[in-house]
Amino acid sequence: MRRGSSKIEERVCIDALVQYVKGVGAISVIEAQAEADDPPDYWLDVGVDRFAVEITSIVKDHGYDALCNAVHRSIKAEIESDDSVSGMYAVEFFRYPEIPKKWTSERRKLIADAVTKIRGLAGSEPDSESRIFQDKSGHITVSKWSAEGNTVGMCRIPEAKYEGDAQVELSLLLEQAIGKKFQKLQKKGVMAVCPDVILLLYDAYGYGSIETAKSALSNIKGYEWLHSIFWTASFSDRPNVMYPDSPGRAGGFLYSKSEDWLQREE
């Protein structure tokens, strides 16, 4: 018996996937069951084959600015309370480097590293800078703006300086989402139980067509561990068969090890 999910994006995505796969051909059983102790979000039985299904939203993180502001405030407070440090400095967040959660040792280390780097810049010339953190999603740098004062400002550069269009941004978001899901599933040991994993992507930002998403996916690596990646499109008035009280969306596969799923005609 199928149990329901309380998250609307999960209801939208799983229904889009199930209805799509039903259109592939003669399959005796297609059953989706929500997992109470996720991950995964769902188990999907297609005939005799079982899949673990994970769902995530692709959206610009409007909470990211709040994280940057929180880190900046902590660094600023440390520097302004230290009379031995003179000058005006800035913390620069380039693109979307991962910021550790509050109260974690990783967050404390990030703050401490930034404060140490700023103290190291105290005797340097304006425009000097030092990088404190970098990952594949961006970097965090501290720089000296002026020899006067005793404070720390903040600078956000959310987009790359080259080709800052939707496809570049979408490639970055896809890469982040796939990486996080891999870590989450591996930590729980899901793939040891069910190696075939389908990732459902909910287009919450309105990036649009499946072709745009396919092009964005082609720019990244590291998703081959997945059996399939399914894109739930932004706009559709299709009814939701599994959850009639929820909206419905159309969708399609960006990648799959099942040729039949990739070749299905709409």
VOGU-3710 file (C-alpha; in Angstrom, 3 decimals, decimal comma):
1> mrrgsskiee> 0,000/0,000/0,000  1,346/3,430/-0,943  1,811/5,912/1,859  1,681/9,596/1,112  4,298/12,310/1,503  3,490/15,538/3,301  5,805/17,624/1,080  4,093/19,092/-1,958  7,192/18,991/-4,180  7,598/15,299/-3,409
11> rvcidalvqy> 3,968/14,615/-4,332  4,381/16,532/-7,572  7,638/14,825/-8,550  6,743/11,234/-7,742  3,477/11,522/-9,639  5,246/13,023/-12,680  7,736/10,146/-12,650  5,143/7,397/-12,208  2,883/8,728/-14,957  5,843/9,086/-17,307
21> vkgvgaisvi> 7,083/5,538/-16,707  3,550/4,193/-17,140  3,628/5,632/-20,644  6,748/3,686/-21,628  4,984/0,405/-22,394  3,479/-2,743/-20,963  4,626/-2,865/-17,333  2,647/-5,105/-15,025  3,363/-3,277/-11,761  4,351/0,325/-10,987
31> eaqaeaddpp> 4,121/1,025/-7,283  5,489/4,000/-5,341  5,727/3,924/-1,556  6,908/6,800/0,621  9,647/5,953/3,107  8,965/7,253/6,616  12,630/7,036/7,625  14,196/8,762/4,638  16,440/8,590/2,754  15,252/7,531/0,286
41> dywldvgvdr> 12,094/9,592/-0,085  10,313/6,793/-1,962  10,699/3,223/-3,093  9,585/2,611/-6,668  8,779/-0,857/-7,987  8,665/-1,111/-11,779  7,815/-4,688/-12,644  10,430/-6,793/-10,830  12,884/-3,901/-10,510  13,153/-1,782/-7,361
51> faveitsivk> 14,514/1,756/-7,235  15,367/4,118/-4,403  13,988/7,575/-5,230  15,387/10,830/-3,860  13,735/14,199/-4,486  15,268/17,656/-4,274  14,283/21,158/-5,316  16,440/23,156/-7,719  16,129/26,724/-6,557  18,284/29,707/-5,788
61> dhgydalcna> 18,833/29,555/-2,046  17,375/32,795/-0,752  18,618/31,774/2,686  22,197/31,842/1,434  22,495/35,593/1,889  21,402/35,135/5,498  24,215/32,609/6,022  26,739/35,033/4,533  25,448/37,823/6,750  25,715/35,637/9,864
71> vhrsikaeie> 29,333/34,709/9,094  30,150/38,340/8,353  28,630/39,540/11,636  30,698/37,056/13,629  33,934/38,080/11,912  33,102/41,783/12,234  32,398/41,453/15,958  35,735/39,702/16,545  37,743/42,345/14,664  35,953/45,374/16,094
81> sddsvsgmya> 36,568/44,081/19,625  40,316/43,853/18,959  41,945/47,279/19,327  45,221/45,960/17,974  43,740/45,543/14,473  43,368/48,755/12,479  41,994/49,191/8,997  38,865/48,489/6,977  38,485/44,968/5,616  35,959/42,972/3,607
91> veffrypeip> 34,794/39,375/3,502  34,010/38,394/-0,093  31,746/35,456/-0,957  32,277/34,487/-4,596  29,461/32,416/-6,087  28,112/29,828/-3,599  30,811/28,217/-1,439  29,359/25,864/1,153  28,931/27,540/4,546  28,933/25,258/7,602
101> kkwtserrkl> 25,890/25,198/9,863  25,676/27,369/12,940  27,150/26,012/16,188  29,349/23,482/14,353  33,115/23,191/14,755  33,419/23,812/11,002  31,644/27,186/11,339  33,848/28,154/14,288  36,955/27,223/12,304  35,792/29,312/9,337
111> iadavtkirg> 35,327/32,357/11,592  38,662/31,792/13,322  40,490/31,403/9,991  38,976/34,625/8,676  39,940/36,562/11,814  43,488/35,183/11,651  43,780/36,134/7,962  42,547/39,673/8,660  45,028/40,114/11,491  47,694/38,935/9,073
121> lagsepdses> 46,662/41,680/6,624  46,837/44,429/9,268  50,316/45,562/8,263  49,778/45,155/4,511  48,848/47,664/1,839  45,211/48,291/0,814  43,944/45,871/-1,861  45,864/43,001/-0,278  43,794/39,848/0,070  43,918/36,311/1,396
131> rifqdksghi> 41,684/33,334/0,602  40,229/31,519/3,603  38,113/28,818/1,959  37,473/27,329/-1,483  35,390/24,490/-2,865  34,009/23,630/-6,286  31,079/25,997/-5,748  33,081/29,140/-5,020  35,404/30,729/-2,499  35,613/33,091/0,486
141> tvskwsaegn> 38,300/35,762/0,585  39,219/38,548/3,004  40,734/41,761/1,674  42,007/45,054/3,035  40,140/48,090/1,762  41,764/50,877/3,776  44,319/51,520/6,515  41,794/53,698/8,354  39,134/52,572/10,794  38,516/49,242/12,495
151> tvgmcripea> 35,702/47,300/10,849  34,814/44,584/8,346  32,420/44,926/5,421  30,947/42,258/3,169  30,856/41,730/-0,587  28,693/39,189/-2,425  29,438/38,103/-6,009  26,739/35,490/-6,624  27,453/34,877/-10,307  30,588/33,993/-12,189
161> kyegdaqvel> 32,068/36,873/-14,144  31,811/34,873/-17,356  28,655/33,583/-19,014  26,535/34,289/-15,979  23,414/32,921/-17,620  20,809/30,458/-16,443  22,606/27,419/-17,819  25,839/28,146/-15,927  23,887/28,688/-12,731  21,804/25,558/-13,288
171> sllleqaigk> 24,914/23,429/-13,865  26,252/24,587/-10,513  22,992/23,869/-8,710  22,723/20,403/-10,284  26,276/19,568/-9,264  25,610/20,654/-5,683  22,333/18,729/-5,456  23,827/15,500/-6,839  26,835/15,698/-4,536  24,724/16,231/-1,420
181> kfqklqkkgv> 22,387/13,361/-2,295  25,311/10,994/-2,822  26,704/11,801/0,625  23,294/11,452/2,267  22,508/8,082/0,665  25,988/6,703/1,212  25,940/7,670/4,893  22,767/5,658/5,488  23,889/2,744/3,307  20,920/2,962/0,938
191> mavcpdvill> 22,926/1,945/-2,124  24,142/-1,204/-0,401  20,501/-2,270/-0,153  19,284/-0,816/-3,448  22,017/0,248/-5,896  19,595/1,692/-8,459  18,812/5,276/-7,443  16,569/7,737/-9,277  17,025/11,425/-8,518  13,932/13,564/-9,065
201> lydaygygsi> 14,606/17,265/-9,556  11,842/19,750/-8,823  12,272/22,928/-10,868  11,282/25,385/-8,168  13,009/28,389/-9,735  11,482/28,206/-13,192  14,501/27,243/-15,281  12,059/25,726/-17,720  12,575/23,144/-20,403  14,032/19,682/-20,164
211> etaksalsni> 16,444/20,579/-22,960  17,862/23,449/-20,893  18,343/21,076/-17,976  19,968/18,445/-20,221  22,433/21,004/-21,516  23,262/22,078/-17,985  23,786/18,451/-16,904  26,165/17,864/-19,814  28,544/20,444/-18,316  29,149/18,480/-15,115
221> kgyewlhsif> 30,477/15,094/-14,024  29,920/12,801/-11,089  26,323/11,680/-11,626  27,023/8,289/-13,207  26,371/6,518/-9,875  22,690/7,326/-10,395  20,447/5,055/-12,421  18,399/7,992/-13,673  17,819/11,724/-13,265  14,273/12,965/-13,841
231> wtasfsdrpn> 13,386/16,640/-14,330  9,965/17,838/-13,181  9,236/20,875/-15,319  8,176/24,277/-14,061  4,782/24,678/-15,606  1,985/22,234/-16,341  -1,751/21,986/-15,843  -1,636/18,178/-15,909  -3,686/16,648/-13,058  -1,877/14,837/-10,275
241> vmypdspgra> -3,121/11,253/-10,458  -1,538/9,952/-7,258  -2,400/12,997/-5,151  -5,449/14,736/-6,688  -5,315/17,555/-4,123  -1,806/18,495/-5,239  -0,768/20,172/-8,517  0,568/18,110/-11,378  3,547/18,646/-13,627  5,022/17,035/-16,687
251> ggflysksed> 8,593/15,808/-16,733  11,239/13,778/-18,491  14,571/12,066/-18,025  17,795/14,043/-18,293  19,805/10,842/-17,924  19,011/7,165/-17,512  20,595/3,757/-17,832  17,245/2,564/-19,195  17,129/3,277/-22,919  13,360/2,759/-22,979
261> wlqree> 12,842/5,611/-20,523  15,034/7,963/-22,521  13,378/7,152/-25,837  9,756/7,428/-24,751  7,823/9,820/-26,964  5,534/12,389/-25,383
//
